[in-house]
Amino acid sequence: MIAIEILNDGHLAILHTISIGYRVEKASVQDAYISSRNLFEQLLHFIGENRNFMGILLKEIHSTLIFQ
């Protein structure tokens, strides 16, 4: 039950974090660089705040790669 809650909360949070950095219009290289840097910083912050979710996510990816 707790794992499902962690997955659901983490899923919504990571989608929100990624959507912040999604660009829908053209921009200069400098603007794109700044947006990418900010997105990277937000993702690192997300990872720090959601360690349990990231642990589950990475174990799932690792397990999937082993079974392929």
N, C-alpha and C positions, 0 to 999 in steps of 0.2 A: 504494500500500500504506500509506504513512504517512498519507495523507488519510483512508483508511477507518478507521484506528486512531484518529485524532483525532475523527472523527465518532462512532464507537462509544463512545469514552470520554466525549466531551462529552455525548452523548445520555443516557447513564446518569447522569452527574453533574448535569445540569440537571433531570432528572426527580426525582432525590433532593432537590435544593435546593428545588424547587417543592413536593414532598410534605411537607416540613417545615412549610411555612406553611399547608397545607390544613387547614381546620377542619371537624370532623365533628359538632360539638355547638354549641348556642346559647351566646352569650357577650354580655357587656355591650359597649357602644360603646367604652369605654376599652380593654377586652381586645382587641377587634377592631382598634382603632387600633394598639395595641402589636404585635400579631401582624403586621399589614400593614407596619408600619415595619421590624420585624425581617426579614420576608421580602424587602423591598426592599433592605435592607442586605446580606442574604445573596446576592441576585441580583447586586448590584454587585460583591461580593467574587468571585463566580463568574465574572463577566465579566472581571475583572482577572486571574484565575488561568487562564482558558481563552480567551485572545485569538484563538488560531488557530481554534478551534471557532466562536467568535462571528463571526469574519471570513467563514468559509465559510457559516455559517447566514445571515448578512445578505446576502451576495452571492446566495445561492439565493433568498431572499425577493424581493430586488430583481429578479432575472432572471424569476421567476415573475410578478411584477406587470407587467413590460414585455410579456410574451408573452400576457397575458390580453386 
